[in-house]
Amino acid sequence: MTKRALLIGINYPGTSVELRGCVNDVRRMHRCLTDRYGFSNDNITVLIDTETSGPQPTGKNIRDALNKLIADGESGDTLVVHYSGHGTRLPTEEGVLDATGFDECITPCDMNLITDNEFRDMVAEVKEGCRLTIISDSCHSGGLIEEAKEQIGESHVNHPKPPWFASLFACMLATCGTSSSRRGRGGSPERLTRDIKFKSEDGETVDRKTRSIPLDSYIALFKEQTGQTDVKPGKIRQTLADVFGQDSSPDVAMLSSSMKINGAGSKHPDNGILLSGCQTDQKSEDVHVVSTGKAYGAFSDAIQTILSATGKDKKITNRDIVVKARDILKRRKFRQRPGLYCHDRYVNEPFIC
């Protein structure tokens, strides 16, 4: 039995959506896997964008690493994926059914999105008896594995989606920062990636920034990264396919049949476990402590806090770690609510292994 992991941290340095804590999250999880869970360094792949000496967390490199991790896993193996970075979501195409009404995506450093449908298809390839745990500390991460059962959460996964025009309108509101669910503490609109100063539990001044890229910001970054000048909100999937070709998500261009997009005929992702930093319509937060320079993801830090308080010889279940993380984040005045998505048999199984 082998333990393997893929750790992805993207800070987007030098861009308008730069984050501070994502690479630190990866380094902490790396130490946790080796010190607490007995992972070998040789079986941990790290993709970060703050060091140019190694492979970058591009869409292609992340896909290749995910596919290799899953292909190498055998019955009895433990697989872990930790992602810290920006999340994005796109309204689904007209006539296409989706559990949440959007395509939840992670955002590689080259803007080559990886969608929830692609995660579903990859997770469905996990061999029987092999367990894959995905921790996603990113915005809109609830429902990131399309069709996975929602055990803890309010993302309405596996419920009928609202009409296409309603989800598109909601996405437009989110892009403008004017949705009622995205208003500031006083009810006024706020930009989704704005730095906001808060006082932490111990009185420290911290900057908090969401790990979300609004649609207009994503398009601007895409143009900057690729040199494309004609990128329309309703044509993002097709543009991704045009620019990245076979290195884009198989479903983004909607070139395959609608039956595949709807999930018909694909295996169900029963061997995957998703711990999400927030609900599909929420934002996970990136935290920077002004006095010390310490930076981290709120959800990633909550997980490490829970594990530190739990003896190494003690197990904590997937359910318990999500419930405890919710309590910690609520006490720290974060509005994000972590979620758990998996088959019933994994709810009370130990976190990771």
C-alpha positions in Angstrom: 0.0 0.0 0.0 1.5 3.3 -1.1 0.7 6.9 -0.1 0.9 9.5 -2.9 0.1 13.2 -3.1 -0.1 16.1 -5.4 0.1 19.6 -3.8 -0.7 22.7 -5.9 -0.2 26.2 -4.7 -0.7 29.3 -6.9 0.0 32.8 -5.7 -0.2 34.5 -9.1 2.7 36.8 -8.4 2.8 40.1 -10.2 -0.8 39.9 -11.3 -3.8 42.0 -10.2 -5.2 38.9 -8.4 -2.0 38.0 -6.5 -2.5 36.0 -3.3 0.0 35.4 -0.4 -0.9 32.2 1.4 -1.3 29.5 -1.2 2.3 28.3 -1.5 2.6 28.4 2.3 -0.5 26.2 2.5 1.2 23.6 0.3 4.4 23.7 2.4 2.4 23.1 5.6 0.5 20.3 4.0 3.7 18.8 2.8 5.1 18.7 6.4 1.8 17.3 7.6 1.8 14.5 5.2 5.4 13.4 5.9 5.4 14.0 9.7 1.9 12.9 10.6 0.8 10.5 7.9 4.1 8.9 6.9 4.2 10.0 3.2 7.6 9.7 1.5 9.0 12.8 -0.2 9.5 10.7 -3.3 5.8 10.2 -3.6 4.8 13.9 -3.2 4.6 16.0 -6.3 4.6 19.8 -5.7 3.5 22.4 -8.3 4.0 26.0 -7.2 4.4 29.3 -9.1 6.8 31.2 -6.8 9.8 29.2 -7.9 10.8 29.1 -11.5 13.2 26.2 -11.2 10.4 23.5 -11.1 7.4 22.8 -13.3 4.7 25.5 -13.1 1.1 24.8 -12.1 -0.3 25.3 -15.6 -3.4 23.7 -16.8 -1.5 21.0 -18.7 0.9 20.3 -15.9 -1.9 20.0 -13.3 -3.9 17.7 -15.6 -0.8 15.5 -16.3 0.0 15.3 -12.6 -3.6 14.4 -11.7 -3.9 11.8 -14.3 -0.6 10.2 -13.3 -1.5 10.2 -9.6 -4.8 8.4 -10.4 -3.3 6.0 -12.9 -0.5 5.0 -10.5 -2.9 4.4 -7.6 -3.7 0.7 -6.9 -6.2 -0.9 -4.6 -5.2 -0.1 -1.0 -3.4 3.1 -1.9 -4.0 6.5 -0.4 -4.1 9.5 -2.8 -4.2 13.1 -1.7 -4.6 16.3 -3.8 -4.4 19.7 -2.0 -5.2 22.8 -4.1 -4.7 26.3 -2.9 -5.5 29.0 -5.4 -8.2 31.0 -7.1 -11.5 29.4 -8.0 -13.7 30.6 -10.9 -17.2 29.5 -12.0 -18.9 29.8 -15.4 -22.6 29.6 -16.1 -23.4 26.4 -17.9 -24.4 26.5 -21.6 -28.1 26.7 -22.5 -29.8 23.4 -22.3 -27.0 21.8 -20.3 -27.9 20.4 -16.9 -25.5 20.8 -14.0 -25.9 20.0 -10.3 -25.2 23.6 -9.2 -26.1 25.6 -12.3 -22.4 26.5 -12.9 -19.2 24.9 -13.9 -17.0 25.3 -10.8 -13.3 25.5 -11.9 -9.8 25.8 -10.5 -7.6 28.5 -12.0 -4.1 27.4 -13.1 -1.4 30.0 -13.4 -1.9 30.2 -17.2 -5.7 30.6 -16.9 -6.3 27.2 -18.6 -9.4 26.3 -16.4 -10.0 22.8 -15.1 -13.7 22.2 -14.6 -15.9 20.2 -12.2 -16.9 17.9 -15.1 -13.2 17.1 -15.7 -12.7 16.4 -12.0 -15.6 14.1 -12.1 -14.3 12.1 -15.0 -10.8 11.9 -13.5 -12.0 10.8 -10.1 -14.2 8.2 -11.7 -11.0 6.5 -12.9 -9.8 5.9 -9.4 -9.4 2.1 -9.0 -11.7 0.2 -6.6 -10.2 0.0 -3.2 -8.0 3.1 -3.8 -9.1 6.3 -1.9 -8.6 9.9 -3.3 -9.0 12.8 -0.9 -9.1 16.3 -2.5 -8.8 19.4 -0.3 -9.7 22.5 -2.3 -9.0 25.8 -0.5 -10.4 28.0 -3.3 -13.6 30.0 -4.0 -16.6 28.2 -5.3 -15.1 24.9 -4.3 -18.4 23.3 -3.2 -19.4 20.8 -5.9 -15.9 20.8 -7.5 -16.3 17.1 -8.2 -19.5 17.1 -10.3 -22.0 14.5 -9.2 -20.3 13.7 -5.9 -22.9 13.4 -3.1 -23.1 16.5 -0.8 -22.8 15.2 2.8 -22.2 18.6 4.5 -23.1 21.8 2.7 -25.7 24.0 1.2 -24.6 24.0 -2.4 -27.7 22.0 -3.5 -25.5 19.5 -5.3 -27.7 16.9 -7.2 -30.7 19.2 -7.0 -32.3 20.7 -10.2 -30.4 23.7 -11.4 -32.1 27.1 -11.9 -32.9 28.2 -15.5 -29.8 29.0 -17.6 -30.6 32.6 -17.8 -31.0 32.9 -14.0 -27.5 31.4 -13.4 -26.0 33.7 -16.1 -27.6 36.7 -14.4 -26.3 35.6 -11.0 -22.8 35.2 -12.5 -23.1 38.7 -14.0 -24.0 40.1 -10.6 -21.1 38.2 -9.0 -18.8 39.7 -11.6 -19.9 43.2 -10.7 -19.7 42.5 -7.0 -23.3 43.5 -6.5 -25.0 40.2 -5.6 -26.9 40.3 -2.3 -24.9 37.4 -1.1 -21.7 39.2 -1.8 -22.3 42.5 0.0 -20.1 43.8 2.7 -20.8 43.7 6.4 -22.9 46.9 6.1 -24.8 45.6 3.1 -22.9 47.7 0.5 -21.3 46.1 -2.6 -17.7 45.0 -2.5 -15.2 43.8 -5.0 -14.6 40.1 -4.7 -10.8 40.4 -4.6 -10.5 43.5 -2.5 -8.1 43.5 0.5 -10.1 44.0 3.8 -8.4 44.6 7.1 -9.7 42.8 10.2 -8.6 42.1 13.7 -7.8 38.4 14.4 -8.7 36.6 17.6 -5.4 37.6 19.2 -5.8 41.2 18.2 -3.5 41.1 15.2 -4.3 43.2 12.1 -4.8 41.0 9.1 -5.5 41.6 5.5 -8.1 39.2 4.1 -8.6 38.7 0.3 -10.9 36.3 -1.4 -9.6 33.5 -3.6 -12.1 34.3 -6.3 -11.5 35.7 -9.8 -14.6 37.5 -11.1 -15.4 36.9 -14.7 -14.3 40.3 -16.0 -11.0 39.9 -14.1 -10.5 36.4 -15.5 -11.0 37.6 -19.0 -8.5 40.5 -18.5 -5.9 38.0 -17.2 -6.6 35.6 -20.0 -6.0 38.3 -22.6 -2.8 39.3 -20.8 -1.5 35.7 -20.5 -2.4 34.6 -24.1 -2.3 37.8 -26.1 -5.9 37.1 -27.2 -7.9 40.3 -27.7 -11.3 39.1 -28.6 -12.6 37.1 -25.6 -16.3 37.2 -25.0 -18.0 36.0 -21.8 -20.2 33.6 -23.7 -17.4 32.1 -25.7 -14.8 31.3 -23.0 -15.0 27.5 -23.4 -14.5 27.8 -27.2 -11.7 30.3 -26.7 -9.9 28.0 -24.2 -10.1 25.1 -26.8 -8.8 27.4 -29.6 -5.8 28.6 -27.5 -4.8 25.4 -25.6 -6.1 22.8 -28.0 -5.8 19.3 -26.6 -4.3 20.7 -23.4 -7.7 22.3 -22.4 -10.5 20.5 -20.6 -12.2 18.0 -22.9 -15.6 19.6 -22.2 -14.8 23.3 -22.1 -15.4 23.9 -25.8 -18.6 22.0 -25.8 -17.3 20.1 -28.8 -18.2 16.7 -27.4 -21.7 15.5 -27.2 -24.1 17.1 -24.8 -24.7 13.6 -23.3 -21.1 13.6 -22.1 -21.4 17.1 -20.7 -24.5 16.1 -18.8 -22.6 13.2 -17.3 -24.6 10.5 -19.1 -22.6 7.4 -19.8 -19.7 8.4 -17.5 -18.7 6.4 -14.4 -19.7 7.9 -11.0 -16.9 9.4 -8.9 -17.6 7.2 -5.8 -13.9 6.8 -4.9 -13.3 10.5 -4.4 -13.7 12.6 -1.3 -13.8 16.4 -1.6 -13.3 18.7 1.4 -14.2 22.2 0.1 -13.2 25.5 1.6 -16.6 26.9 1.0 -19.9 26.5 -0.8 -20.3 26.8 -4.5 -21.7 30.4 -4.2 -19.1 31.4 -1.5 -15.6 32.7 -1.4 -12.6 31.2 0.5 -10.3 33.7 2.0 -6.5 34.3 1.9 -5.1 35.8 5.1 -2.0 38.0 5.6 -0.9 38.9 9.1 0.5 42.4 8.8 2.9 42.4 11.7 4.6 39.1 11.0 4.1 38.6 7.3 2.5 35.2 7.9 0.1 34.2 5.2 -2.3 31.3 4.8 -5.7 30.1 3.5 -8.4 30.3 6.2 -9.6 26.7 5.5 -6.1 25.2 5.2 -5.1 26.9 8.5 -8.3 25.5 10.2 -7.4 22.0 9.1 -3.8 22.3 10.4 -5.2 23.8 13.7 -7.5 20.8 14.1 -4.8 18.3 13.3 -2.3 20.0 15.7 -4.9 19.7 18.5 -5.4 16.0 17.7 -2.7 13.6 18.9 -0.8 11.9 16.1 -2.0 8.5 17.3 -5.6 9.6 17.1 -7.8 9.6 14.0 -10.3 12.2 13.0 -13.1 11.5 10.5 -13.9 13.5 7.3 -17.1 14.6 8.9 -15.5 15.8 12.1 -12.8 17.7 10.4 -15.3 19.6 8.2 -17.6 20.3 11.2 -14.7 21.5 13.4 -13.4 23.7 10.5 -16.8 25.3 10.2 -16.8 26.1 13.9 -13.3 27.6 13.8 -14.0 29.7 10.7 -17.3 30.9 12.2 -15.6 31.9 15.5 -12.9 33.7 13.5 -15.7 35.6 11.7 -15.2 34.1 8.3 -18.4 33.6 6.3 -17.2 30.7 4.3 -18.7 27.3 5.2 -16.6 24.2 4.3 -18.3 21.2 2.7 -17.9 17.5 2.4 -18.7 15.6 -0.8 -18.3 11.8 -1.0 -20.0 8.5 -1.0 -21.8 7.6 2.3 -19.1 5.0 3.1 -16.4 7.7 3.5 -18.2 10.2 5.7 -17.0 8.6 9.0 -13.7 7.2 7.6 -10.5 8.8 8.9 -9.3 12.0 7.2 -6.6 11.0 4.6 -5.8 7.6 6.2 
